Amino acid sequence: MPTLEDIRQAASELEGRIHRTPVLTSSALNERFAADLVLKAELFQKTGSFKVRGLLAKLLRLTAEERRRGVVTVSAGNAAGALAWAARDAGVPATVVMAATAVPAKIDAARGYGATVELVEGDLMAQYERIRDDRQLTGVHPFDDEDVILGHAGLGLELLADRPDLDTVLVPVGGGGLISGVATAVKLLKPAIRVIGIEPEQADVVSRSLAAGVPQKLLTARSIADGLAAPVCGTRNLPLIQRYVDEVVRVSEDALLEATRLVMSRTKLALEPAAAAPFAALLEDLRPEGVTAAVVSGGNLDVAKLRF
């Protein structure tokens, strides 16, 4: 299990390389939900999402041989752009494996940062493993990796440093990378804090894994919140979620869409549906007490999907 010292060391390695993102408030959202809300605006992070924290942390710890071979990851979009940017920053060649149906803006972002993009059909993980092995690249898992988790955990340190009065943290959930890192950090600092994960009903692999007690895999994971549509729960992530996360709730596609529109209209933040997941849970009557922080990450918005 990661220690607070491990998390602080990873954060120190990232210092000066990534943004310290702001915490924002909205009186309109506070009124709408009758709550004291804080938004950790991670959509202002490099590349538009939290993903660079963990992926850059991983790249900085690669051996010279691993760097020479080049890195590869698999992603619905945000991790692709994050790895491409992090690899360029670290001076490492990068390849990203993405679904042919990925959001075009996210494909363009990865290419823009200098990565080779492989668009594939079928089982993304199987295609990723094939390309990794055929080309002898260094695999970088987007969430099931200890260094990646430690990098994400730095977000939790920042959150409590800026708002030590927080009682509850709401975190979007995909494969478990963000929530396992954030939950570990905030619980080690403040054990009484509540951590609640939010995932789509149509991509609920973490909820299923918690119920089964072992990581599960979904045959299909499709959601308007494409950044949360992970088909698997990480083997390194699940034990941390079991230990440090108080609850994981599912939200509907309709709530994700409504929450995205609501937060955009009230805050003018160009967030994507994955970032709006905490507010979808609030729309569906999640009622945490006290001061609540919602992690808002993901700004590569596919406007067409929102059907305004």
C-alpha positions as CSV (number, residue, x, y, z in Angstrom):
1,M,0.0,0.0,0.0
2,P,1.3,3.5,-0.8
3,T,2.4,5.6,2.1
4,L,2.0,9.4,2.5
5,E,5.8,9.7,2.1
6,D,5.5,7.8,-1.3
7,I,2.8,10.2,-2.4
8,R,4.7,13.3,-1.4
9,Q,7.8,12.1,-3.2
10,A,5.9,11.6,-6.4
11,A,4.3,15.0,-6.0
12,S,7.7,16.6,-5.6
13,E,8.9,15.0,-8.8
14,L,6.0,16.6,-10.7
15,E,6.4,20.0,-9.1
16,G,7.0,22.7,-11.7
17,R,6.1,20.3,-14.6
18,I,2.3,20.4,-14.3
19,H,-0.2,22.9,-13.1
20,R,-1.5,23.3,-9.6
21,T,-5.1,23.5,-10.6
22,P,-7.5,25.9,-8.8
23,V,-10.5,25.2,-6.6
24,L,-13.6,27.1,-7.7
25,T,-17.0,27.8,-6.2
26,S,-20.4,28.6,-7.6
27,S,-23.2,30.2,-5.7
28,A,-25.6,29.0,-8.3
29,L,-24.6,25.4,-7.9
30,N,-24.6,25.7,-4.1
31,E,-28.2,27.0,-4.3
32,R,-29.3,24.3,-6.8
33,F,-28.0,21.5,-4.6
34,A,-28.4,23.2,-1.1
35,A,-24.8,22.3,-0.5
36,D,-21.4,24.0,0.1
37,L,-19.5,22.8,-3.0
38,V,-15.9,23.2,-4.1
39,L,-14.8,22.3,-7.7
40,K,-11.2,21.0,-8.1
41,A,-10.9,22.3,-11.7
42,E,-8.6,19.6,-13.1
43,L,-9.8,20.4,-16.6
44,F,-7.3,23.2,-16.5
45,Q,-4.5,20.7,-16.0
46,K,-2.0,20.1,-18.9
47,T,-3.9,18.5,-21.8
48,G,-7.2,19.1,-20.1
49,S,-7.4,16.2,-17.6
50,F,-5.8,14.8,-14.4
51,K,-4.2,12.0,-16.5
52,V,-0.9,13.8,-16.9
53,R,-0.2,13.5,-13.2
54,G,0.1,9.8,-13.2
55,L,1.5,9.2,-16.7
56,L,4.3,11.8,-16.3
57,A,5.1,10.4,-12.8
58,K,5.5,7.0,-14.5
59,L,7.6,8.2,-17.4
60,L,10.0,10.1,-15.0
61,R,10.7,6.8,-13.3
62,L,11.4,4.6,-16.4
63,T,14.9,3.1,-16.8
64,A,17.1,4.3,-19.7
65,E,16.3,1.1,-21.6
66,E,12.6,1.5,-21.2
67,R,12.8,5.1,-22.4
68,R,14.9,4.1,-25.4
69,R,12.3,1.5,-26.6
70,G,9.5,4.1,-26.5
71,V,6.2,3.9,-24.6
72,V,2.7,2.8,-25.5
73,T,-0.7,3.1,-23.7
74,V,-4.3,2.4,-24.5
75,S,-7.0,5.0,-24.0
76,A,-10.5,6.3,-24.8
77,G,-8.9,9.7,-25.2
78,N,-7.7,11.6,-22.2
79,A,-4.9,9.2,-21.3
80,A,-3.8,9.2,-24.9
81,G,-3.3,13.0,-25.0
82,A,-1.7,12.9,-21.5
83,L,0.8,10.2,-22.4
84,A,1.6,12.0,-25.7
85,W,2.3,15.3,-23.8
86,A,4.2,13.6,-21.0
87,A,6.3,11.6,-23.4
88,R,7.2,14.8,-25.3
89,D,8.1,16.5,-22.0
90,A,10.2,13.6,-21.0
91,G,11.8,13.1,-24.4
92,V,10.4,9.6,-25.0
93,P,8.8,8.3,-28.2
94,A,5.1,7.5,-27.7
95,T,2.4,5.4,-29.3
96,V,-1.2,5.4,-28.2
97,V,-3.8,2.8,-29.0
98,M,-7.3,4.2,-29.4
99,A,-10.7,3.0,-30.6
100,A,-11.6,3.9,-34.1
101,T,-14.7,5.5,-32.6
102,A,-12.8,7.8,-30.2
103,V,-13.7,11.5,-30.1
104,P,-11.9,13.1,-33.0
105,A,-10.7,16.0,-30.9
106,K,-8.9,13.6,-28.6
107,I,-7.3,11.8,-31.5
108,D,-6.1,15.1,-32.9
109,A,-4.8,16.1,-29.5
110,A,-2.6,13.0,-29.1
111,R,-1.2,13.5,-32.6
112,G,-0.7,17.1,-32.0
113,Y,1.5,16.3,-29.0
114,G,3.7,14.1,-31.3
115,A,2.4,10.6,-30.5
116,T,1.9,7.8,-33.1
117,V,-1.9,7.0,-32.9
118,E,-3.1,3.5,-33.7
119,L,-6.8,3.4,-34.3
120,V,-8.2,-0.1,-33.8
121,E,-11.4,-2.1,-33.8
122,G,-12.5,-4.8,-31.3
123,D,-10.8,-5.5,-27.9
124,L,-8.7,-2.4,-27.1
125,M,-6.6,-4.1,-24.4
126,A,-5.9,-7.1,-26.7
127,Q,-4.8,-4.7,-29.5
128,Y,-2.7,-2.7,-27.1
129,E,-0.9,-5.8,-25.9
130,R,-0.3,-7.0,-29.4
131,I,1.2,-3.7,-30.5
132,R,3.3,-3.5,-27.3
133,D,4.7,-6.9,-27.8
134,D,5.2,-6.8,-31.6
135,R,7.1,-3.6,-31.5
136,Q,8.8,-4.3,-28.1
137,L,7.5,-1.0,-26.6
138,T,7.4,-0.2,-22.9
139,G,3.8,-0.6,-21.8
140,V,2.3,2.1,-19.6
141,H,-1.1,1.2,-18.3
142,P,-3.3,4.2,-18.0
143,F,-4.5,3.4,-14.4
144,D,-3.3,-0.1,-13.2
145,D,0.2,1.0,-12.1
146,E,1.6,2.0,-8.8
147,D,3.5,5.0,-10.1
148,V,0.5,6.2,-12.0
149,I,-1.6,5.9,-8.8
150,L,1.0,7.9,-6.9
151,G,1.0,10.6,-9.5
152,H,-2.8,11.0,-9.2
153,A,-2.6,11.0,-5.4
154,G,-0.9,14.4,-5.6
155,L,-4.3,15.8,-6.5
156,G,-5.6,14.8,-3.1
157,L,-2.7,16.5,-1.4
158,E,-3.5,19.8,-3.2
159,L,-7.2,19.5,-2.4
160,L,-6.7,19.3,1.3
161,A,-3.9,21.8,1.3
162,D,-6.3,24.4,-0.3
163,R,-9.4,23.3,1.6
164,P,-8.6,21.5,4.8
165,D,-12.2,21.9,5.9
166,L,-13.6,19.4,3.4
167,D,-15.8,16.6,4.7
168,T,-16.5,14.7,1.5
169,V,-14.8,14.2,-1.9
170,L,-16.7,13.2,-5.0
171,V,-14.6,11.5,-7.6
172,P,-15.5,10.3,-11.2
173,V,-14.7,6.6,-11.6
174,G,-13.5,4.8,-14.7
175,G,-11.0,2.0,-14.2
176,G,-10.1,3.3,-10.7
177,G,-6.8,5.2,-11.3
178,L,-8.0,8.6,-10.1
179,I,-10.1,7.5,-7.2
180,S,-7.5,5.1,-5.8
181,G,-4.9,7.8,-5.8
182,V,-7.1,10.6,-4.4
183,A,-8.8,8.4,-1.8
184,T,-5.4,7.1,-0.5
185,A,-4.0,10.6,-0.1
186,V,-7.0,12.2,1.6
187,K,-7.7,9.3,3.9
188,L,-4.0,9.2,5.0
189,L,-4.2,12.9,5.8
190,K,-7.7,13.0,7.2
191,P,-9.2,9.6,8.0
192,A,-12.7,11.0,8.8
193,I,-13.2,12.4,5.3
194,R,-15.7,10.6,3.1
195,V,-14.8,9.6,-0.4
196,I,-17.6,8.8,-2.9
197,G,-16.9,7.5,-6.4
198,I,-19.3,8.2,-9.2
199,E,-19.5,5.9,-12.3
200,P,-21.9,5.5,-15.2
201,E,-24.6,2.8,-15.0
202,Q,-23.5,1.6,-18.4
203,A,-19.8,1.3,-17.4
204,D,-19.9,0.2,-13.8
205,V,-16.9,-2.1,-13.7
206,V,-15.7,-0.8,-10.3
207,S,-19.1,-1.4,-8.7
208,R,-19.2,-4.9,-10.1
209,S,-15.6,-5.5,-8.9
210,L,-16.4,-4.4,-5.4
211,A,-19.5,-6.7,-5.3
212,A,-17.4,-9.6,-6.6
213,G,-14.4,-8.9,-4.4
214,V,-12.1,-9.3,-7.4
215,P,-11.4,-7.1,-10.6
216,Q,-14.1,-7.6,-13.2
217,K,-14.1,-7.1,-17.0
218,L,-17.1,-5.8,-19.0
219,L,-17.8,-7.1,-22.5
220,T,-19.0,-3.6,-23.4
221,A,-18.6,-0.3,-21.7
222,R,-20.2,2.6,-23.5
223,S,-21.2,5.9,-22.0
224,I,-21.6,9.5,-23.0
225,A,-18.9,9.9,-20.4
226,D,-16.4,8.2,-22.6
227,G,-13.5,9.0,-20.2
228,L,-15.2,6.8,-17.6
229,A,-16.0,3.9,-19.9
230,A,-13.2,1.6,-18.8
231,P,-13.8,-2.1,-19.6
232,V,-11.7,-3.3,-16.6
233,C,-11.0,-2.4,-13.0
234,G,-7.3,-2.3,-12.2
235,T,-5.8,-5.0,-10.0
236,R,-3.7,-2.5,-8.1
237,N,-6.6,0.0,-7.9
238,L,-9.3,-2.3,-6.4
239,P,-7.5,-3.0,-3.0
240,L,-7.1,0.8,-2.5
241,I,-10.7,1.4,-3.4
242,Q,-11.8,-1.3,-1.0
243,R,-9.7,0.2,1.8
244,Y,-10.2,3.9,1.3
245,V,-13.4,4.6,-0.6
246,D,-16.6,4.8,1.4
247,E,-19.1,4.3,-1.5
248,V,-19.4,4.1,-5.2
249,V,-22.7,5.1,-6.8
250,R,-23.9,4.7,-10.4
251,V,-25.5,7.5,-12.4
252,S,-27.7,7.4,-15.5
253,E,-26.8,8.7,-19.0
254,D,-29.6,11.2,-18.7
255,A,-28.2,12.6,-15.5
256,L,-24.7,12.8,-17.0
257,L,-26.0,14.8,-19.9
258,E,-28.2,17.1,-17.7
259,A,-25.3,17.6,-15.3
260,T,-22.9,18.6,-18.1
261,R,-25.3,21.2,-19.4
262,L,-26.0,22.5,-15.9
263,V,-22.4,22.9,-14.8
264,M,-21.4,24.5,-18.2
265,S,-24.3,27.0,-18.0
266,R,-23.6,27.9,-14.3
267,T,-19.8,28.0,-14.3
268,K,-18.9,28.5,-18.0
269,L,-16.5,25.7,-17.7
270,A,-16.1,23.7,-21.0
271,L,-16.2,20.3,-19.2
272,E,-17.0,16.9,-20.7
273,P,-19.5,14.5,-19.2
274,A,-16.9,12.5,-17.3
275,A,-16.1,15.6,-15.3
276,A,-19.8,16.2,-14.6
277,A,-20.3,12.8,-13.0
278,P,-20.3,14.1,-9.4
279,F,-23.1,16.6,-10.3
280,A,-25.0,13.8,-12.0
281,A,-25.0,12.0,-8.6
282,L,-26.2,15.2,-6.9
283,L,-29.0,15.4,-9.5
284,E,-30.0,11.9,-8.6
285,D,-30.3,12.8,-4.9
286,L,-26.9,12.0,-3.5
287,R,-26.8,14.2,-0.4
288,P,-23.4,14.4,1.3
289,E,-23.2,16.6,4.4
290,G,-20.8,19.4,5.1
291,V,-18.3,20.9,2.6
292,T,-18.0,18.8,-0.5
293,A,-15.3,18.8,-3.2
294,A,-16.1,17.5,-6.7
295,V,-13.1,16.6,-8.9
296,V,-13.8,18.2,-12.3
297,S,-11.5,16.8,-14.9
298,G,-11.9,16.4,-18.6
299,G,-12.1,19.3,-21.0
300,N,-11.8,17.7,-24.5
301,L,-15.5,18.2,-25.2
302,D,-17.4,16.6,-28.0
303,V,-20.2,19.1,-28.3
304,A,-22.1,17.0,-30.9
305,K,-22.7,14.3,-28.3
306,L,-24.5,16.7,-26.0
307,R,-27.3,17.3,-28.5
308,F,-28.0,20.9,-27.5
